[in-house]
Amino acid sequence: MKVHATALDGVLVLEPAVFADARGFFFESFHARAFREATGINAIFVQDNHSHSARNVLRGIHYQVVRPQGKLVRVTAGRVLDVAVDLRRTSPTFTRHAAVELSADNRRQMWIPPGFGHAFLVLSDAADVLYKTTEYWYGEHDRAVLWNDPTIGITWPLASEPVVSQKDAAAPPLSRAELFE
């Protein structure tokens, strides 16, 4: 596994070793010991989530302010622009983001530590996004920041307005959001 740092401390892009031949391919999508040795992170994952979305669907920027989740995100069909946003007020990279294309073809994964918001935009006709979390989902602690907040300044590759949920459309801007210290 190759590990690539991003501009945000702790947010990593992982590339698995893929073994391909005329029959197809094989790779380990997750191996706890290899993950720990390659990243120095001893994550214990408690929940797997699977999201299927159509082109131009934008999900996020989501996080849990209490019982924050670390997420290991990958795409099994299609392509997405996956984004991590630093929402820790005391961080030197507060409000900055890292954006990486994840796809079924490149098989990359993104590790997003607790304290970061997560969002993605579907770039293909459809996409299946799978992600492991280090904490269970708790609806009462679930939060969102407005996806197009200019303070964060994500450049979304949009040809038209994205398809967002009512929750995401009504999310507060960063200046009014409940964040991490």
N, C-alpha and C positions, 0 to 999 in steps of 0.2 A: 504494500500500500504506500502510495506517495501522499505526503501531507504538504499542503501549500497554505502559508499564512495569508491573511487578508490585511487590509489597512486597520482593522479593528482587532485589538488584542483579545485572543481567545476564540475568535470566529475563524474556522478552518475549512478548507476545501480538501476533500479526500478523494483520491483516485485509486480504485482497487486494481489488483493484478488480475487481468483477464486472460483466460486460457481459451484460445479459439482454434478451430480447425474446420475441415469441410463439413462436420456434423453440426456446428454451431459454436456456442461458447459456454464457459463456466466461470463464475467468480463467487467469492464469499461476500455477500452483501453486508454481513456483520460478523465479526469474530471478536469477542470481548478482549481476549489477551492481546491480539494484534492491534486493536483499537487503543488499548491502554499503553502498549509499548510504543506505538507510533506517535501518539498525541500527548502522553503523560496524563491523560484524563481517565479517572476510574469511575466512569458513569455506570449507574445501575438503571436500566430502562424498565419502566413499569407499565407502559401502554404503547400500543402501535395504532396509528391512525391512517386511514386511506381516504383520499379525497379525489373525486373524479369531477373535472370541470371542462367546460367548453372554451373555445377561443375567446380571448379578451375578458375572461373572468379574472377579477382581481380580488384576492382574499387577504385581508389584513389592514392594518398592522396590529397583530394580536399579541397578547401576553397575559400572564397571571401575576398580579401585583403581590398577592400572598401565595405562598407555595409555588414560586416561579419554576418554570420548566426549562430544562435544557432539551434541545431538539436535534436529532440527526435526520436530515431530510434528503430524500432521493426521489427520482422520477422513474417510473417503470414503463410509461407510455407517453409519447409526446415530448414537449419542451416547455419549460417555464423560466422566467426570470425570478430567481429566488433572492430575497432581500432580508438582511438582518439590520436592525436599527438599535444603536446603543441608547438605552433609556435610563441609565444610571446617572443621576444628577452629579455625583462626585467623580465621575470618570473623566479623564482628559479627552476622551472621544465622544462625550455626551452629544447627542443629536446626529452624529455621523452614521453613515450606513455603508454596508458592503453588499454588492449585487453580483450574482454569479448565474450564468445560464446552466441549469441542470436539465439533462435530457436522458431518455432511454438509450440514446446512442453514445453519449460521452460517459455515462454511468457514474458521474461525479456525485458526491454527497456533500452537504454542508452541515457542519456542526455549529449550532447556535447556542451559546451558553445561557444559563439563567441570567436575567437582567436585561435581556435584549428582546425587542419586538420582532415579529416575523410576518412577512407578507410574500405573496407571489402573484405573478401575472402569467396567464397561459398564453404562449406564443404560437402554439400549433392548433390544429382543428379541435383537439381535445388533449387532456393530460391526466394521468394518474399520478398523484403525489402520495408517497408513503413516508411517514415519519414516526420515529420512536421518541418517546418523551421520558424524562427522568422524574416526572411527577404526574399524578393523575390530573385530569381536567376537573376543575371546580367552577361551575357556572357563576357562583357568587363572587369569585375572585377574578373572573375573566374581564379583561379590559381591551380597549382598542384606541388607537390614535388615528386621526384622519389620514387617509392614504396619500393625499396630495398636499400635506402641510408644507408650506414653503420653507419653514425653519429646517425641516429635514432635507428637502430639496431632491427627492428621488426623481431621476429622469426616466420615466416609464416609456417604453417604446410603443406608444399608442397611436393607432390610425384614427380612432374615434373614442368616445367616452367609454370607459370600461364598464363591465357588468359587475355591480357590487351588491352586497346584501343591504337590507335596511339598516342593520346594525352598523355596518361599515360606512354607509352614507351619512349616518347620524353621529359618528364617532367625533369626539372633541378634538380640537387642535392640540398640539403639544403643550401650549401655554396653559391649558385648562385640564390636562390629563393627570391622573394619579400615577406617579412614576416611582422608580426605585431611588433610594438614597445613594 
